């Protein structure tokens, strides 16, 4: 799986991937190996090319024109191969959206200096449903609005982390200071590219305050101070 690498390494990977695609993809290039593409991937002399066509593949929910706008790469743009950074910048622009698990750019056709490319994306899964395990039904109902989870939205690590923190805060306020949350992610069999999140919650023991002591209070009595401590008592 391609992740966010330095531009030099990324461009090298793209050049190699373009060669592999030329041999394997039959929906965008002829079955026979294109010698022009092979020469392009192995050349060591920088040369300028014009992008004449861009294909977006792999997207399920996102608009292709929107992705092109985010990538900031369009037909008519000039690119330098090898040595240019246009492709790595396009991928970085898309990565910054936190919507994809994988992004690749392939070279699919070359005629003279006219280059066709394909941007292939793998979208992050979306939330099909979520369940709270190990707690009462009434607690699950209270956790639903507090978790911040919304069905149909992209499931990112940040989304899961925020949900865990919200659940732990809920139980901390109820006196369960050591509550722990574990997430299990399962594919949703009913929805394409969607997952269900199962939150396994262990509340632990409830913490109680045995005694409250004050130090340094010379003008205000302990009784008055205790009355001011709303929600906290022995």
Secondary structure, 3 states (H helix, E strand, C coil): CCCCCCHHHHHHHHHHHHHHHHHHCCCCCCCCCCHHHHHHHHCCCCEEEEEEEEEEECCCCCCHHHHHHHHCCCCCCEEEECCCCHHHHHHHHHHCCCCEEEEEEEEEEEECCEEEEEEEEEECCEEEEEEEECCCHHHHHHHHHHCCCCCCCECCHHHHHHHHHHHHHHHHHCCCCCCEEEEEEEECCCCCCEEEEEEEEECCCCCCCCCCCCCCCCCCCHHHHHHHCCCCCC
